[in-house]
Amino acid sequence: MKDRTELEELISVYALGALEGEELKEAEEILASGSTEAQELLREYQDVTSFLPYTSKGLMPDSALRKKIVDEILGSGESPIVEAPPPFWKRFQQLGLTLGGAVAVGLILFLFISNQSLNQRLGEGSLKISDLNEKITDQEEIISSLKSVIAEKESEMGDLKQAYASLDELSEFLEDPDVVVIQLSNMHSDPDAGGGVLWDTESNEALFYCLDLKHPPEGKTYQWWVKADGVHKSVAVFKVDSKGSSVIRLKSLSDLGNVEHYLVTLEQAGGADQPSDQMYFAGDHRGSSL
């Protein structure tokens, strides 16, 4: 049985594939015998030799030199110390150092290329995110515009519904033979605007309407007054729709007292306790305009 040193030399050369003849047969028999030590050494040397393809081609000995190395390792003859070639493991150690440098350079190159590739992918990802954010912003602007259009259309629908409701009320009053139309005089500078009161003499209801009246200025509102028993009494504050129209229904004039005439003024937002001198419409309850 070979000692540890001899076994290491034999198995290391076997792992390199450099054994021939009797040495090869001997190594195979030792491994076939199930020697744990030989199997362990073979695995270690195979792990090391697996890196040899990455080393410089010039470091691999040719067949003649390789045979000479094997003869030096396994030969029984002794040579003068001064003439003996360096031990195999010293040469293998040098080879390992060279191998380590090559692997280190390879790793550095691999990491550099990987870093460049990662930076490129990150840059492409950032551009894609920027494009997506821009598209999202555009979509949000479109959605905002659509919401504005929808709100505008809903407002128009609201005005139309209000106009139809007002038209229904006017039609209902005008169809009643007991209704009297009281035309109110235009007291301001807009000649196209008009207003009046429909008075149901039977039920004593009243319906004020106006047409083509401009929207009140910012912070202002219109106010309808009824003068009864010598006192102006507020009936309602109101604004007009997009057509300049408004309709206000008063269920009972009798609750106000003895009605004398009607008045529409422009007041501060929220209304006033007494009418200002900014009159827009005025008319007598009995039908004669003021």
Buried (B, 14 or more C-beta within 10 A) or exposed (E): EBEEEEBBBBBBBBBBEBBEEEBBEBBEEBBEEEBEEBBEBBEBBEEBBEBEEEBEEEEEBEEEEBEBBBEBBBEEEEEEEEEEEEEBBEBBEEBBEBBEEBEEEEEEEEEEEEEEEEEEEEEEEEEEEEEEEEEEEEEEEEEEEEEEEEEEEEEEEEBEEBBEEBEEBBEBBEEBEEBBEBBBBBBBEEEEBBBBBBBBEEBBBBBBBBBBBEEBEEEBBBBBBBBBEEEBEBBBBBEBBEBBBBBBBBEEBEEBBEBBBBBBBBBEEEBBEEBEEBBBBBBBBEEEBE
